[in-house]
Amino acid sequence: MSLLSRFKIFLWRSIYPFYWLWFNFNKIDSRSRLISSHYQGAITYDTDGLTTSNNCDFITEPRFAKAYACAASTNPWKGFTLHWRVYVVCWLANHVKGLAGDFVECGVNTGAYSRAVIDYIEFEKLGKTFYLLDTFDGFPDEQVTEAEKAAGILQYGGNHYKDVYDQVLKTFAGFSVDVIRGRVPDTLLRCKAQAVAYLSIDMNAVVPEIAAMEFFWDKLVPGAVIILDDYGFPMHINQKKAFDLFAKSRNTEILSLPTGQGIMFKS
Ligand SMILES: C[S@@+](CC[C@H](N)C(=O)[O-])C[C@H]1O[C@@H](n2cnc3c(N)ncnc32)[C@H](O)[C@@H]1O
């Protein structure tokens, strides 16, 4: 691109706000928000790194609203909402519930996703076990690589997570859930699932996540879903790189969603 073209773009972008103001000044009121012109209507979703004018009526749909309330009742997310991520998790769980195989989540914290899924798909009627693997008191800092430290991952360390083990036992008491406390990969062999239909990986770091993926890959039944919670988030770029390599080595690809989640299906 020539210098002149660059200068013209710069000039237009600089004067555009004044041009816009000239024609729209009288429309501004206390409810006005400045948004760029590619939106096709009122903003419907503006949280968790995602802003859109696209339809998200699912938020108020009673079945999902009830499941989301179950997730929120575990008190996981201080100060923000993430309906769209929970919706994706619930939708995919529903999609694979008819397959043979159990459900597994590595990286559970208070169990928000899993609690939502159990409600949304009436998990108790399926005759499956939901395995939940976590330290339940946070992030083993020594598993973090230098590249991840440089990306800022250690902000999840220290006392970012509190000990939620007893709370999780209470949350899932009475459900067919096996709560496995300890560090992945050390605990993987304690997960007795021989076939897996649903695998959610959300441990925020490459080493345990790839270890979990390698461990469960051969146990995943055809059609099983793998949800990578952090796949598209900028600070988690090292997980994306590691999972892209993993997917390539298995001759498959990861679907990148605007929620930040990465989705794979076992063929
Ligand atoms: C973002 S939270 C998971 C959130 C959860 N999926 C939900 O539904 O809200 C990440 C969790 O990963 C756990 N974790 C991180 N590294 C781990 C490891 N190596 N082994 C077990 N758990 C780990 C942390 O204790 C934390 O609870």
Ligand as a Chemical Component Dictionary entry (heavy atoms), coordinates in Angstrom:
data_LIG
# 
_chem_comp.id                   LIG 
_chem_comp.type                 NON-POLYMER 
_chem_comp.pdbx_formal_charge   0 
_chem_comp.three_letter_code    LIG 
# 
loop_
_chem_comp_atom.comp_id 
_chem_comp_atom.atom_id 
_chem_comp_atom.alt_atom_id 
_chem_comp_atom.type_symbol 
_chem_comp_atom.charge 
_chem_comp_atom.model_Cartn_x 
_chem_comp_atom.model_Cartn_y 
_chem_comp_atom.model_Cartn_z 
_chem_comp_atom.pdbx_ordinal 
LIG C1  C1  C 0  -11.196 -21.901 35.019 1  
LIG S1  S1  S 1  -11.300 -23.028 36.324 2  
LIG C2  C2  C 0  -12.469 -24.193 35.746 3  
LIG C3  C3  C 0  -13.843 -23.621 35.645 4  
LIG C4  C4  C 0  -14.935 -24.640 35.432 5  
LIG N1  N1  N 0  -14.808 -25.376 34.186 6  
LIG C5  C5  C 0  -16.331 -24.084 35.573 7  
LIG O1  O1  O 0  -17.272 -24.754 35.162 8  
LIG O2  O2  O -1 -16.510 -22.987 36.109 9  
LIG C6  C6  C 0  -9.764  -23.875 36.216 10 
LIG C7  C7  C 0  -9.617  -24.980 37.222 11 
LIG O3  O3  O 0  -8.527  -25.794 36.828 12 
LIG C8  C8  C 0  -7.962  -26.332 38.000 13 
LIG N2  N2  N 0  -6.617  -26.819 37.654 14 
LIG C9  C9  C 0  -5.611  -26.128 37.095 15 
LIG N3  N3  N 0  -4.555  -26.940 36.891 16 
LIG C10 C10 C 0  -4.909  -28.174 37.336 17 
LIG C11 C11 C 0  -4.258  -29.438 37.393 18 
LIG N4  N4  N 0  -3.025  -29.609 36.939 19 
LIG N5  N5  N 0  -4.931  -30.479 37.913 20 
LIG C12 C12 C 0  -6.191  -30.339 38.369 21 
LIG N6  N6  N 0  -6.861  -29.178 38.329 22 
LIG C13 C13 C 0  -6.231  -28.101 37.826 23 
LIG C14 C14 C 0  -8.002  -25.202 39.006 24 
LIG O4  O4  O 0  -7.972  -25.700 40.326 25 
LIG C15 C15 C 0  -9.344  -24.528 38.649 26 
LIG O5  O5  O 0  -10.359 -24.991 39.497 27 
# 
loop_
_chem_comp_bond.comp_id 
_chem_comp_bond.atom_id_1 
_chem_comp_bond.atom_id_2 
_chem_comp_bond.value_order 
_chem_comp_bond.pdbx_ordinal 
LIG C1  S1  SING 1  
LIG S1  C2  SING 2  
LIG S1  C6  SING 3  
LIG C2  C3  SING 4  
LIG C3  C4  SING 5  
LIG C4  N1  SING 6  
LIG C4  C5  SING 7  
LIG C5  O1  DOUB 8  
LIG C5  O2  SING 9  
LIG C6  C7  SING 10 
LIG C7  O3  SING 11 
LIG C7  C15 SING 12 
LIG O3  C8  SING 13 
LIG C8  N2  SING 14 
LIG C8  C14 SING 15 
LIG N2  C9  SING 16 
LIG N2  C13 SING 17 
LIG C9  N3  DOUB 18 
LIG N3  C10 SING 19 
LIG C10 C11 SING 20 
LIG C10 C13 DOUB 21 
LIG C11 N4  SING 22 
LIG C11 N5  DOUB 23 
LIG N5  C12 SING 24 
LIG C12 N6  DOUB 25 
LIG N6  C13 SING 26 
LIG C14 O4  SING 27 
LIG C14 C15 SING 28 
LIG C15 O5  SING 29 
# 
